[in-house]
């Protein structure tokens, strides 16, 4: 997608996302004019896979990071390097379908829109299923659930503040742009797919700030619903490079011996 105006840059900050990074990049390139992938020290095949993607919109850098506070600084460095009207925060284990990007684009054409709030869905215990009892009571932009502000209009003086995982984006005047309900926020209905509950790399156990996202004492007791094949983003079911592992092969560890 190349826009004549209201251009958008995707920010992806990664570390050890070998299993999903190709899918994240392929999907993100459907909706952006520029994609900045900054790697904070991957030791798996994340960088090799990212650098194999041939697209002149993709710019890959490696930055040194040792503490969570530095991750917030990296976000600000990425912001400083952005020149487009809008930017989107996408993780290396997220897939944003084309229908979601179309909704985002419609809102970025609204001169009164400064942030777009996006819902998420979480495949679990594998890509073809989801945990039907999962709930999220996060409140933002007058909606409740698994929503987050992820797309922003770039403005002078905006900065990321706080520890990674608890950080927020603030305007020059001090307004937090990632929380609350404001008349300049817009909400889309199409979710992105977040693989945070699935294995992300052979080095998950040694990747700092990444811990087991779900504790399952009795895997057989978890209610799991299947996802219809036609509802799965095409990037997962289409062709992929030989170096990219089958996305349907990754199973949450708690289910490896029971499902």
N, C-alpha and C positions, 0 to 999 in steps of 0.2 A: 504494500500500500504506500503510494507516494502522494502526499497531499500538496496542493498548491499553497495552502495557508494552514494556520493552526497545526504546524508540524509537531511531531511527537517523538521523543527519545525514550527508549526503554532502558532502565537501569537494572542490571542483574549483578549482584555481588554474591560470589560463590566460594565454597570450600568443600571439596570432596562430594560432588554431585554426579558421579560417573553414570549412574543408572538412568538419570532423567534429563541431563543437560541438553542432549541433542533434541529431544522432544520439546523442551522449553524454548530453545532457540528457534526451531522450525516454526513453532506456533507464534512466537513473539514477532518474528519477521513478517508475519501476515498483517500485522497491525501498526508497524512503526516506520518512521523515516530514517532512524538511526538507532543502533543498539550498542550499548556500552556494557561489556562483560568484564568485570574486574575480579580477578581471582586472588583470594587472600592467603594462598598457601596450599593449594591442593597437592596431595601426594598420590592420588590415584590417576585415572586416565581422563579426568575432567578437562584439563587444558588441551590435551591431544585431540579429544573429540571436538571441542569448541573451535580449535584452530583449523580443523578439517572442513568446517562449514564455509563454503565459498560464496560470500556475499559482501559486496563493498560497503554495505551499511553496518556490518559488524566490526567493532573495534575491541580487541582483547588486550588487557593489561594485567600484569601481575604486581601486586602490592604487598609489602611486608606488614603483617599484623600479628601481635602477640597478646593483646588484651582486648576485652569486649568494648572498652571505651574507645579504642582506636577504630572499631568498626563504625561507630557513629561519625568519626572524623572522615572515614573513607566515603560514607554517604555524602558528606558535605563536599569532598573533593570531586565526586561525581557530579554533584549539583553545579559546582563552579565550572566544570568542563562542558556543561550543557548549554546549547545555543538555541534550541527549538522553543516554541511557545509553551508546549506541555511536556511533561515527563511522567512515566509510569514506573512504579516499583514492582518488579516481578522477581520471584525467587527461582533458583536453579532447579527446583523440584515442582514447578508449576506449569501448567498448560492452559493458555487462554485461547479458547476456540474462536474461529472467525466470527461467529454470531455475536460473541462478546465484544470483539474489537469494533464491529459495526455499531453497536450501541454506544460504545465509548466515543467513537468518532462523531456520532450525532450530537452528543453532549458537548464535545469540545468546539463545535460550531456555534454554540450558545454563548454570546458575549457576557452573559451573567453567571456563567459556570466557572468556578475556580477549582473545584475538586469533584472527582467522580468516585462514588462509593460502590464497591463491587462485592458480591457474595462469593463464598467458596464452598466447594463440596470436597469430601475427603474419602477417597477410595480406601476400603479396609475390609478384609485382611489382604485382598489382592485387587488388581486394577479393575476386575470385572464385578466387584461387589462393594457394598458399603455397609457401615454399622448403622442399623435403623434406629438405634436408641440414642445416638449421639445428639447432644443439644448444646447450643451456645446462646447465652443470654446477653451478649454484648449489644449495647445500644449506641447507635450513631445515625444521624440524619433522619431521625424519627422512624427508624426501623430497628427491629431486634432480631438477632441471630448471628450467623457467621458472616458478618459484613465488616469491611475495612475500607478506609479512604486510600486509594492506590494510585490515582491519576490526579495530577496537579498542574495548574497554570503557573508557569515560572514567573517569579516576581523578585525585584531587588530586595536583598536583606533576609530572605527566608533561610532558615538554618535548621538542621537536625540537632536535637539535644537529648541527653540521657544515655543510660546504659543500653546496650543492644538487647532487644527483646522488650524493653520498656521505653524505647526512644519514641520521640514524636517530632513532627515537622512544625515549625513555628514561623509566623510571619515577622516582618521587621518590627511590627508594633507589639509583638508578644502573643498574638492569638494562635492557639494550637489548631493546626489545620487537619490533624488526624483524629480528632475527637470532637464530640459535641454535635449539635444540630444547627445548621446555618442555612440561610436562604440561598447561598451560593454553592451549596452541595447538590449534586444530582445522584440518583441511585439507578443502577441498571439491574435487570432481572436475571440475566444469564450469568451463571457462576463460572469461575475458573476452577480447574481441577488441581488440588494440592496433594501431592504424594507424601506429605510429611509423616503419615502413619505407616508408611511402607519403607523397606530398606532403601537407602539412597546411595550407598557406596560399600565396597568391601571393607572400608576403613571407618565405618560408622562408630565403632567402639572407641576409636582413638581420636575422633574429631572433637575438638573442644567446643563447648557450649551446646553440643548435641547429646541428649540423653534419651532414654526410652520414652517415646511420646505417649504410649499407652501401656498400662499394666493390666494384663488379663490373667486372673487367677484360674478361671475355669473357661477355657476357650470354647468348649462345647455349649456353654450357656449363653454365649453371645448371639444375639439375633442378627443375622446377616441377610440382606436382600441383594438379589442379582440385578445388574444393570443391563438393560436391553442393548443388544449389539449396536443398533442404529443410534443410540444415545451416546456412545463412546466417541470422543473426538477422533476424526479421521487420521490425525497424525499418528495415533497409536496403532491403527489397523492397516495403514498403507505401507509402502516400501520404506526401507531404512538402510543405512550403510551396514555392511557386514560386521563392522566393529561395535555396533550398538546392540546390546543384549535385548532379547525379546521382553517388552515391557510387561507382559502378562506372566512372566516367570518369577516375579518378585513377590514373596509372601511374608506377611508379618511373622516374626519368630515364634510368637505364642501359638501359631496355627500350624507350624511346620510338621508337627507329628500327629495332629488331630484332624486336619481338614484335607 
